Amino acid sequence: MKIFVDDIPQKGLTINEIFDLNPNELVEEGSFVNPVSCHIQIYREGDKVVVRGEVHTTLELLCSRCLAPYHEPVDSRFDLVFFEEDGDWDEENSEEAKEIQEEDVNTLFYENGLIDLDNVILDQINLSLPFKPLCGELCKGICPICGKDLNEGPCGCEVKRKDPRIQKITDTLRGK
């Protein structure tokens, strides 16, 4: 959904919408389990456009330890400020202005008089994803030898001891 800045009324704009987003745009491999529901308020303050909102959905991701699919809820609130990217500036001044504004991660730029809400929502979903997706804190992962999911029980593989020099350091650190 694209919003033309000139079409934003004086009192602002409220959007309650279900967005159909492409799961290929996610930074993690996954899919949407639930629709992406959003409540967004947009209003202008002088030369800036303020976009506040909430994004709610559930994603199916793969656990980074055991590779099992699991559901990750997404409930993200955001408060962003958009400025028009002025094409009349020379390159040196433009880069300098962008550096100053980009120090604030909540400051973005729009071009050609429009803001693409799909990109805003995808950014918020991607920012809310865990750095290392886990099906649970106690996930044991998979056996490095046979590949069995260790959450289902031990596999019986014999894990080789590591380098004895490193093992002595490990034993010392563990207080053995």
Summary of the structure (lengths in Angstrom):
residues: 176
radius of gyration: 23.6
end to end distance: 60.9
largest distance: 72.1
contacts: 431
relative contact order: 0.17
helix: 24%
strand: 36%
